Amino acid sequence: MPDTVVPSHYELAIRPDLDALTFTGTNAITVDVRKPTNDIVLNADGLTFDSVRLDTGETATAAYDQELGRATLHFASPVAPGQHVITIDYHGKIGRQTLGFFAMDYEGAAGKRRTLATNLEPTGARQVFPGWDEPAIKATYTVTVDAPADRMALSNMPVARTVALSPVTNRVTFAQSPKMSSYLFFLGIGDWERVHQTIDGVDLGVVVNRGDTDKAQYSLAEAGKLLNWYNDYFGVGYPLPKMDLIAAPGQIQGGSMENWGAIFYSQDHLLFDPQAGTEGDRQLVFLVVAHEMAHQWFGDLVTMSWWDDLWLNEGFARWMQTYVADALHPEWQTGLKAQSIFESGKAADALSSTHPIVQSIMTANQASQAFDSITYDKGAAVITMLKDETGDAAFRSGVQSYMRAHAFANTVDADFWGVMQKASGKPILAIERDFTTQPGVPLVRATATPSGLRLAEDRFTFQGPGGDASSSRWRIPLTVAPLEGKEQHLLLSNAATMPVPTPALVNAGQTAYARVLYDDVAFATLVPRLPRMAPVDQIGLLQDARALGLANYAPTSRLLALAATVPATAEPVVWERIAGMLSGLDRTYVDGPQRVAFRGFAIGVLRPALDSLGLTASPSESPNAPIARATLIETLGSFGDPQTVARAKAMIEKDSGTPAEQRSALTIAAAKASPEFFDALLARARSTNDPLVKMRIYEALAGVEDRVLARRMVDVILSDEVPAGTNVALMFPLAIAHPSLAWDFIVPRLADPKVGIEKTTQWRIAGGIAGLSSDEARIADLQKYIDQNVPEDARQPLQGSLESIRLRHRLSTQVLPEMDAWIARSAR
């Protein structure tokens, strides 16, 4: 945006019509005019200006640029330098998609209800009010809204006053906010109840649909612990007088959103039912609450200057959700589970469509696409590595210095990492630049030699050895640990020979963002010693073996050999990851004798682990045991294990078992559903008024294996009977089971206004569904879709989908036969 005119305060009044789904607004913007100008440019998207006037009395005309989401105000005479107030009366529409200003409908205990809310990151504020919609242009806000008298209105700040306009309408004015970025603005109206407590002088509340307060108690208690812990860790107290955690009656775009003082959550990210919730639900709620609350400092109090440094917000919050979980709930072993997060980042980073963590963002489309696995998951992995290199004490000291220096302001990533370098005395900036300004996953080649273990750098890519001619090199903080002896730490750059005997683990502790490729000699010495390794290294070896096999760097049978070597009594998190990897491989098969043989092998690997855990919980088991148990049961059920499928069907028929057992049984039974059982589950979903229960039944039905029933499920998913915002999330379980059906019957309807899916989300869905196919013909289909629908500045993620199709085709034609041969040999 031009910097000739910048805002300092918004006096914003919004008058929504909940029935017509329209609104009118008045925005009195205090601006600083830096030099005389006839034209003032600000952001507006889908808004119509009814009048524009300056505090001098002069009026302006407005010209709109819909492509850029801007409006130019033209004054006949130049506006003089200095402070002015521009008052704009305008009107706009309230949408159904969960971005911008939108409505979410649901069936409450007292009948139909409608929630209004905003969700503005990255460029949605311009759909709600005219202003300067860029993260570095911070201003203060005073907000007034006209709301039904029997509803609750919420914004970033507490209510300052309420005036009755009529027996049915109140005018609610909120206290003035501190300086904040436009995308953090929130306004909501709903049939809500609020439970709250005071923590460190802050009014902390959880806001839920009327009647759901019992589902708010867990998140309120955990949020209280988090607020106290964050105040101490950041060294800067939470600066607003209140913090609300607000549950949507469904799901919102992006999952949940860190609006300052008014965090908006998808329902399953905040609500925990003490009667029907599982251990997995409990931990998910904590992690998402922790993630969004971390943003109240890292993102809201201190904000990146532009979207190319988005990883400073999202990578940090994803790292922090793990770090604080390990601090407050060490029994969950969240740091160990985070290996799956890092793996997701590496998977995206190994595609040719990858990009640097710090990337150039020039358009709104590119800003929307920046919310991806590179930003979140690779970002969290790199922060984990750099924190480990910096040291806990120095890292925390650096965070506190950074917060104090930049509160209420904006930064670039060098501001943060420069502080870390000063705190640690190590070359943190250079390491950080290596991993954030160039794309790709480092590959450490480990070769056994008479003088020790030789390490050499390369780049891992799913194109396979030699598939990338990049000369990229990284300074990799790496730990090498002989299984018998003292570990050594080095900053690997290019190549080094370590005087350590084999067997030795490279990247012990798995803190380096890298893959490790052992030669046959070095790998063979590790396999029999796998049972004695730390769980994090067991997972690291398994994940690297899978990726290296898929990309033809090593036989995929290495993964199978490792999985068969893990003891049945291993840490439950390890078994959860093994089940996930075997399930992923199974989805690449078509029905036939090879799939039967693979499933037989997989059942033989997983069944002893389930037997070790037991089918029912014991009082002394770890919190991760029930999560692993559910994963193992559901995976065995998907493989058609007769014992597991029979037990699931019996449990559903008798309505027996714990909530976790019922959830797993529902998943298995719905996948194997007959038409009669499918209809019964559908009726159950339609009859409940609980959006959370409704969503979980639909999630199970989306995994139905029968193609005819899956086609029926497409119509359900694209209808308005599913909870608001959940149709996108339901598409992918169905597409995993039926990629061709999803392409044929979901993708053509994505642009239907009745479905109401935002355009960048349409492109992401189309690419995601296409990328699940191993049929090379889908490449031409997707390319045609791209050419017809996707602008040039939004095509990079879809290139990754094209590569995924090629990868899956290679997997089915080259990798699976090698695995089949290994399974056949091992069965003799």
N, C-alpha and C positions, 0 to 999 in steps of 0.2 A: 504494500500500500504506500502511496505517497506520504512523506513525513511533513508536508506543509501544514497540515492540521492534525492534531492528536487529541484524543479525549482524556478527561480526568475524572468525570463523574457521569453516570447515567441515572436519571430520575425516570423510572419506567413504570407505567401503569398498563395492565393487561386486563381485558374484559372478555373472557371466553363465553361462547354459547355452547354448552355441553350437548345440546340436542342437535343443533345444526352443524356442529363441528367446524365452526368458524370463530374468529376472534378479532377484536379491534384493539388497538394499542396507541399509547401516547408516550413518546420518548423525548424527554428534555435533556439534551446532551451538552454538558459543559465541556468546551473545547479550548485549546490553546492554538490560536492562529499565528504562525511563525513569520509569515510574510503575506503581503496583500494578494488576494486571489478572488477571482469570480467563481471558481469551480471548487467544490469540496467533494471528494470521492470517499464513499464508505461502502460497507458490505450490506447487501440485501438480496435475499433469494426467495422468490415466490411471494414477496410482500408488495402491496400497492400503496403508494403514498397518497393520502387524501389532502394533506396540506403540509407545507414546510415554511417555517418563519424563523427569522433571526430575532435576537433580543432587541435589535434596533427597529423592529417592525417590518423590515423588508422581507418579502416572500421569494421563494425560489421555485423553479421548475425542476423536474426530475427526469433523467434519462437512464434507462436500465440496460445493463449488459448481462443478459441471462447466463451466458457461457461462463463468465468470470464471477457471477454472483455479486455484482456491484451496481451501485447507483451513483450517478453524478448529479449533484445539486448545483444548478446554475443561478447565480445572482446577477441582476442587471448591473449593479455597482460592485466594485471590489470590496470584499470584507476586510476591514482594517486589522492589522496585527493586534494581538492581545487576547484576553479571555472573553468568550462569547457563549451564549446558550442558543443552540439550535433545537427547535421543537418540531417534531414530526408526528402527525396523526396518520395512522396507517391501518390496514387490515390484512388478514391472511387466513389460511386454512389450517385446520387441525387434521393431521393425517392418521393413517392406520399403521403404517410401518413404524418401527420403534426407533426412529431417528427424527431429530428436529422436535416439533411439538406434536404430540400424538395422543390417541385414546386407546385404552385397553379395556375391553369388556369381559365380564365374567358373571357367573351365577353365584351370588352370595346366599347366606342363610335366609336373608329377607327378600330374595329375588334378584333380578338383573341389576348389576351395578356397573358404573363406568369410572375408570381412573384416567385422569389427564396427567401427563408428565412430559418432561423434556429430557433429551439425550443428545448432546451437542458436539461431542468430539468426533472428528477434528474440526469440521467446518459447518456445524449445524446452527450455531447461534444466529447467523444471518437469516435463518428461517423463522426466528422468533422475534427479533427486534433489529432495526437498522443500527449499525455501529461498526466498530473496527474489530474484525473477527480474526485476529492473529495473536498467537500466544505472547509475543513480546509487548503488545500494546495493552498494558494493564490499566484498569481504572476501578473506581469504587462504584457501588450500586446501591440505590434505594428502590425497592420494588413494592408495588401495590397491585393486588389482584382482587377482582370481584368474584366471589365464590358462593355456592349454595350454603345457606346457614347451617344445614345439617351435615356438612362435609368439613374436612380438615384441609387447610391450605398450608403448604410448606415451601420454604425457599432456603437459601444458604444461611440466612441469619434468623434469629428468633423473631417472633411477632412483637412489634412495637405497640400497635394499637389495632382495635377492631371496631368498626362503625357499622351499625345496622342500616342498610339502605332500604330494606323492606322486610316484611316478616319472613321472606324466603332467601334473602341475599345479604351477605355481609361484604364490606370492603375491608380487606386485611392489608395492613402495611407492615413491612418488615424493617428491622433496624438496618442502618447503613453498613455495608460490608467493607472490609479492608480492600486494598488494591488486589485485583485478581484478573486472570485471563478470562476471555469471554467464553471459552469452551467449558469452563467450570461452573457456569451459571446453572441454577436449577429452579424450576417452578413445578409444583405438583398439587393436584386436588384429588382427594379420594375419600371413600367411606372407611376411614382409618381409625385405629386405636394406637396409642403410644404408651409403651412401658419405658421407664427411665430410671437412672440413678445418677448421682453426682460423683465424679471421679476427678480428683485434683482440681476442683473448682469448676469443672465443665459439666453441663447438663447433657448427659449421654443418653440417647433414646433409640429404641427400635420401634419402627412404625410398620404395622401390619394391617391386613384387611380385618374389618370388624369380626370378632369371634376367634381370631387366630393368636391371641396373646400367649397361649400355652406354648406355641411354636416359636415364640420370640425369646424365651427365658435363657436358652443356651447361648444364643448369639449375644445377648445383652451381657451375660456373665463373662464370656470370653472377651468381648470388646472392652469391658472394664479393665481386665488384666492387660490387654494390649495397649490401651491408652496410657496406663501407668508406665508400662515398659518402654513405650516409644518416647514418652516425655523424658525419661531418664536416658535412653540410648542416644537420641538426637541432641540432647543438651539444650534444646529450645522447647519450651512448653507449647502445647497446642494453642494457637492464638485466638481461636474463635470462642464465643461463650457457650455454644452448643454444637453437638455433632449428632445428626440423625442418620440411622441406617434404615433405609426404606425398602420394603419388599414389593416388587411388582407382582401383579396377579398373572404371571406367566414368565416369559423370557424376553430380554431386551437385546438389541444389537450390541455385540461386543461382550455379552455376558453380564457385566456389572460396570458401573461408572462412578468415578471418584469425585463427583461434584463436591466442592469444598463445603463442608458442614452439612451436606445433604446427599449422602452416598446412596445411589439407586442400584438395587441388586435384583437380578433374576431370582425368582422365588426359591429355587433349590440351592442358591448360594447363601441364603440368609436364614431360611426357616428350617428348624429341626424339630420333628415330631417325636416327643419322648416315648410315645407308644408304638409308633411304626417305623421310626428311623433306624438306620443301620450304622455300624461303626464307620463305614465308608462315607455315609452322609455326614456324620459328625465331623470327621476330619476335613471333608470338602468345605463345609461351612466355615470352619476355622481358617483354612488357608485363603479362601476368597475374602473373608472379612479382614484378615491380616494384610492381604495384598492391597485392598482398596484403602484401608486405614493408613498404610505406609505412604500412600500417595498424598495424604493430607499434609505431609512435610515434603516428600520428594516428588514434586510435580505441581503441587498446589501452592505451598509456601515459597518454594524455589522452583522455577519453571524453566524448561529449555527455551532458548530464544527462538528456535524454529524447529520444524518437524523433522529435519535431518538428524537432530539429536534426540529423537523420541526414545531411543534406547535408554537414555539417562533416566527417564520416567519408568518405562515398562520393564526393562531388564533389571533395574534396581528393585522394583516392587516384587518381581517374580523371585529374585534372589532373597529378598527380605522375608517373604512369606515362609520360606524354608528355614532361614536363620532363626527367626523368632519362634517358629514351631519347635525347633530343636532346643531352644532356650526354655520355653514354657511347658512343652510336652515331649521331653526326650524319649519317652517310651514309644512314641510313634515312629521314631527313626526316619523323620522326614528328609533329612539330608541324604540318606540312602535311597529313598524313593525318588529324589530329585534327579537321579541318573536317567530316568525316563524323560525328564524335561530336557536335559542336555542332549539326549539321543535324538529328540525331535528336532532340535536346532541343527545337529550335524546332518540329519537326513535332508533337510531343506538346503543346507549349505553345500551339499555334494552334487546338487543339480546344476546344470549349466545356466539356469535362470537365476541363480543366487545373486546376491548383491552385497556390498559392504554393509556392515552395521550402520556406519555413518554414511548416508547416501544423500544425493542431491534431490530435494523435493521442490518441484516447480509448480505443480498444479494440485487442485483439490482431489482429483483422482489418485494422484501419486501419494498424497497425504493419507488417504483412506487405505491404500495398499500397504503402507508402512507398518500397519498393525499385523505383523506376520511372525512366523517362527524364528526368523533371523533376529528381529527386534526383541522379542520376548525370551525365547529359549536359548539361542546363541548368546544373547545379551546376558542372561542370568549365568550361563556357563563361564563366560569370560570374566564377569564380576567375581564369581566364585574363585576362579584361578588367580585373579589379581588381588583379591582379599587374602588368599592364602599366602601369596608372595609378599604382600605388605605386612601381614601379621595382624592378629585380632585387635590388639591394643592400639597400634598405630592407625589401623583402618578406622576404628571408632573415633579416635582423636581427630582424624582427618574429616570424617563426616560432620562432627560437631563444629569444627572450624568453618567448613563449607556452609553449613546452615546459618551460622552467625553472620558470616560475611555477605550472604546473598539473600537473606530473608526478604520476601515481597518483591524480589527482582527476578531477572532472567540470566541464564548462563549457557555456555557451550561446554562440551565434554572436557576440554583441556583445563577449565576452571576446577573441575572436580579431581581429575587425575594429577594435576599439578600439586594440589594439596597433599595427595597420597604420596607422591614422590618425596615431598619435603618431610612428611611425617616418618617415612620409612628409610630414607636415604638410599633407595634402590631405583633402578632405571624404569620406573613404572610407566612413565609417559611413552618411552620407546616401545615397551612391550605392548601397551595399550594400542598404540598406533598400528603396530603390526597386525593386530587382530580386529581392529575396527575400520581401518581404511582400505583393507584389501579383503576380497571374499575368499572363501574356501576353507576346507578342513585340512590342517596339517596331517601328514602321514609320516610316522616314525618307523623306519625299517630297522628291525633288530636282527642282527646276524651273529650267530655264535662263531667265534674265532679262537685259536689257541691262546691268544693274549687277552681274551675277555670278550665282552659284548660290544659289537660295533653298531653305532646308531647313526642313521643318515636320514635327512629330511626329504620329503616328497610332498605331493598333494594328492589327497584322496578325492576321487570323483566317481560317480556312478557310471561314467562312460568307460571306466576300467583303466588298467595300466596303459599309459601313453595317451589316454583320451584327453588330457589337458596339457598343453605345451607351456603352461604358465611357469615363469621363473620366480614365483612368489617364495619368499622365505620368511620365517617367523623366529623370533627369540622365544623359545618355549621353556617355561619353568617346569622342569621335569624331575621326578623322583624315580630312581632305579633301586630296587630292593632285591638283593639275593634272598632266596627263600631260607638260606642258612647264612646269616651274616648281617652286617650293618648297612643300612640304606645310604645312598648317596644322592645329593641334589645338585643339579646343574642347570644352566641356562643354555639350552641347546640351540645352536645356530649353524645350520648346514650339516655338520657331521662331527662325531666324536667316538673314541673307543674308550669304554669304561673298563677298568681293571677289576671286573667282578666276575665270579664264576657263574655258569649256568647250573641249575635253573635260576632265572632272575626275572622279576616282574618289572616291566617298563611302564611308567606312569602309575606306580603304586599309589593307592588312594584315589586315583582317577580324577585328580584336580586339574590336570592340564587339558586344555581343549585340543585334543588330537586323537587320532586313531593309531594303533600300534600293530604293525605287520611283522610277525615273527617268521623266520625261516623254519623249514621243517624240523631241523634239529632242535632249535630253541623251543618251538611249540610242543614237540613231543615230550620234552622234559617237564612241561607245565601240566599237561592233562592229568596224570595220575596224582598230582599234588593239589588239584583244584579243591578237593574236600577240606583241606587245611587252610585255605586262603580266607582272608577277610571277606565278608559278604559283598562289600563294594567292589572288590577286585574280581570276585566271581561274576558279578553283573557286568563289569567292564570287559572281561574276556569274552563273555557270551555275546554282548552287543557288538563288539568289534568283529567277532567271528561271523556273525550274521551279515553285517554290512560288507565285509571284505568278500564273503562268499557271493552275495548278490551282485557285486561289481566285478567278479572274476579275478580278484587278486589272490584268492586262496580257495580251496574246495569248501563248499557250503557244508559238507559233511563234518567239518571241524565243529560247527555249531551242534550238530547232532551228537557227536562224540562227547562234547562238553556237557550237554544236557543230560546224557545218559550217565555221566560221572558224578553229577551233583547228588549228594546224599539226601535221602528222603527227609532227614531231620534238619535240613538247611533252613536258614532264616526264611520266614514266610514271604518276605518281600522278593527274595530271589526266585521263589517258585511262582510268584505272581508275574514276574517278568518272563520267565520261561514259558508259562502258559500263553502269554500275549504273543511271544515270538512264534511259537508253534501254531497258534491260531492264525496269525498272519500268513504263514507259509501255506496252511491248509486252504486259505481262500484263493490261492493261485492255481489250485488243481481244478480240473473238471471231474465229474463223477466217472469212476472207472476203477480198474484193479490197482492202479498206482495210488490213487487216493485212499483206497481201502487199506493198502499196505502202510501208507504214511500214517493214517489214523491209528492203525494197530500199534505202530511204533510209538506214536505220541501218547496213546492211552497207557501203554506199558511204562512210559516215563513218568506220567502224571499221577497215575493211580496210587503208587506207593507213597507219594507225597501227601495225597488226600488221606490215605489210610493212617499216615503218621499224625496228621492233624486231627483226624477223627471227624465224623460227620456232624457231631454236635459239640458245642462249645464246652470248655472246662473252665472252672473258676480261676485257675492259675495261668491260663494262656495269655500270650501277649496281645495287645490291641490289634496287631496286624494279622493275627491268626484268622479271625473271622473274615477279614477282607480277602486274604489268600484263599480261604476255604470257598468263599462264594465264587471267586474267579476260577478255581479249579473245577468246581461243580459245573459252572456254566460252560466252561471249555469242554469238559468231558461230555456234557449234554450235547453241545454243538457237533462233537465228533461222533455222536450216535451211540455212545456207551450205553448198552441196554439197561444196566443196573441204575444208572443215573437218570435216564429218561423215565423209567418206570416209577422211580421214587418221586420225581417231580410231578408227574401226572396224578399220583395218589395224593400228594400233598395238596394240590389245587382242588381235587375232588372233595377231600375231607376238610378243606380249609384249616389245615393244621400247620404247626411249625412256628418258629420264631419269625419276626419281621424279616431278618436277613434270609432265612430259609425260604420264606414265602416269595421274596423278591427274586431269588435265583430260580425257584420253581416256576414262577410266572414267565421269566425270560425263556426258559427251556420249553415249557409247554406252549407258549405263544409261537415260538419258532416252528414247532412241530404240529401246529394247530390244524384240526379238521375244519371244514366250513362251519359245522355246528358250534365247535368250541370258539372259533373266531367270532361268530355272531354273539355268543354269550359274553365274551370279553368286551366286545364293542358296546354291547348294551350296558355292561357294568361301567365303562368309561363315561357313557352318555348320561348315566343316572346320578353320578356323584356331583356334588357342588364344590368339592375341594379341588382347586386347580392343580395342586401338587400331586394328588392321587390320580387325577385324570391324566396328567402328563406321563406318569410312570406306566400306566396301562398302555397308552399310545406308543410309548417308547418300546415296550415289549412287542406290541403288534407290528411295529415297523420292521422287526427282524423275521417276519414270517417267511418260511422257506417255499411254500407253495406259490407258484407263479400267478395263478388265478387270484388267489387271495391278496397277493402283493399288488396286483393291478387294482383291486378294490381299495387297498390301503392308500394308493396314490391319490384317489379322489378324496379320501378322508383327510389326508395331510394337507391338501390344497384347499380345503374348505375352512369355514370359520368356526367349525365345531371344536377344533383343537384349541387349547389355551393360547391366549394372545402371544404372538411372537415365537411360538414353538414349532411352526411348520418347517422352518429352515433346519432346525436341529433334528427333526424327524426324518428329513430326506436322506441323510447320510447312512443310518443303519439299513434303510431299505436299499439304497444304492450299493452298499457293500455286498449284500446278498444277491442283488439283481442289477448289475451295472447297465446292461443293455436295456432292460425295461425302464429303468430310471431315465436313461438318455432319451428313449423314445416317447415317454409319457410325462415326465416332469419338465425337462428342459424346454420343450416347446411352449409350456404354459407359464414360464417364469416371468415373462413380461406382461402377463394379463393383469390389468389394473385391479381386478377383483381379488387376485392373490396378494397384491400389495407388497411386492418385494423391491427394495431400493436397487437401483441399477448396478452399483458396484458389487452388491451382494449377489445379484443375478449372475454376473460374470464369474464370481468366485464359486458359486454352486455349479455352474456349467463346467468349469474347469475341473472342479473336484470330482464330479461324477464321471467325466470323460477319463480322468486319470486313474480310475479304478479298473479300467478295461485292459485286457491283454490282447485285444483284437486290433491289429495294425490298421484296419479299415476305419477305426475310430479317429485316427490322426486326421484324415481328410475331413471327417465330419466336424471335428473341433476346429480345424483351420477355417472351414467355411463359416462356422458360427462366429469365430473371431473377426473374420473379414467383414461380416454383415452387421455385427453388433458392438464391437469393442473399439474405442478410439485408440490411437497410437500410444498415447501416454499411459494407457492402462493394460497393456498387453504382456508385460514382463511375467507376471505370475502364471499366465496361461501357457507361456513357453515351458514352464516347469511341468504343466499337465501333459503337454505333448511328449516331453521326455519321460514322464512316468509311464505312459502307454508303451513306449519303446522298451523301457526297463522291465515292465511286466511281461511283455512279449518275449524278451530275451530270457527272463526267469523261467517262463513256461517251456521254452524250447531248448534251453541249454543247461540251466541250473537244476531244474527238477529231475531230469534224467540222471545226473550225477548223484543226487540225493537218493533216488530210487535204487540205483545200483548199490550204494553203500548200505541202505536198509536191507536189501536182498542178501548182501554178503553177511551182515551182522545177524541175520535171522537163521543162518545155517548152523 
